[in-house]
Amino acid sequence: MYNSQSGSYEVVNTNVCHNCGGLTIKNEELSSDKKLGIAYPMFGWLFSVISLLFIPLLFGAGALILGFLTYHDRNKIHGAILMFFAAAGLIIGSIFSFMVSGTLFI
């Protein structure tokens, strides 16, 4: 569409190529602050707390993985905080488990 005030053409429909008139596919990417749901952070925090008392190697590693997925898919700051506390829970839970039962698995 021609704009008579500025003397330029304005794009009316961005799904149509202005050179050939063919239809184009609009590529919409998610913004850098992705909001894909709360399953990763919710289970990550749950696993982090469980790792302090029960099977720290399993639940601590799970919380660390879910923290990374939160970092990658949802929010970088929240994911980094979750990974930090997951690693701390893994270490503290392992030390506590070793002090109480003499093994790293309980």
N, C-alpha and C positions, 0 to 999 in steps of 0.2 A: 504494500500500500504506500502510495506517495504522500509525503508530508509537505504541503505547500509552504508552510512557514519556514522550515529549515532547509528545504530543498533536498531531502534525503528520503530513502526508502526505509520503511519500518517493517520489521518482520511480524506478520500477523499470526502465522501458524508455524511454530518451530519444528513441527513434525514433517514439514515439506522442504525439500532441498530447493534453495533459491536459484540454483544454476540449472538443474534439469527438471524440477517439478516432481521428482519421485519422493515417495514416502520414506522417512527415516525413522529409526528406532531411537527413542529417547533413553539415554543411559543415565539412570539415577543411582548414585552411590550413596550409601549411608554417610552421615557426617562423622567426623572424628570422635564425637561424643556419642557412641552407639548405645542404644537402649534396647537390648534384645530380650530382656526378661530377668528374673531374679533367681533362677534355679542355681546357676553356678555360684554366685556369692552366698546364697542361703545355705546350700550344702557345704560350701567351703568353710564357713564359720562353724557350722555344726560339727564337721569333721575335725576342725581345729580344736574345739573344746573337748570332743571325745578323745582326741589323741593325748590329752593330758592324763587321762585315767585308764584307758583301755586300748591295747595294741597300738602303741604310738608309731611304730614303723609303718603300719598299714594306713591308719587314719591320718597321720601326719603327712605321708606322701600323697594321699588322696587330696587333702586340703591344699597342699602345695600345687598340685596339678590343677585343681579347681581355681586357685588363685591366679595361675597363669592364664587359664581360659577366661577368667573375668578380666584380666589385664588386656588380653588380646581382643575379646569380643564385646566388652561392655564399657569399662571405664578404667583408664590406666592408673589413676591414683588409688581407687578402691582395690584394684587387683594387686598393686604393689604393697599396700598395707596388709591385705589378706595373705600374700606370700610371706611377708615378714613374720606375722603372727603364726602362720602355719609352720614355718621353720623353727620358731621359738617353741611352739607347742611340741613339735617333734623332738627337739633336744631336751626340753624340760621333762616331757613325758618319758623319754628313754632313761634319763637319769633317775627319775622317781621310780620307774619300774625296776631298774637295776638295784636301787637301794632297798626296795621293799621285798622283791622276790628273788633277786640274784640273776634274773634273765631279762632280756630286752623285749620279750614277746607278750608279757602280761601287763 
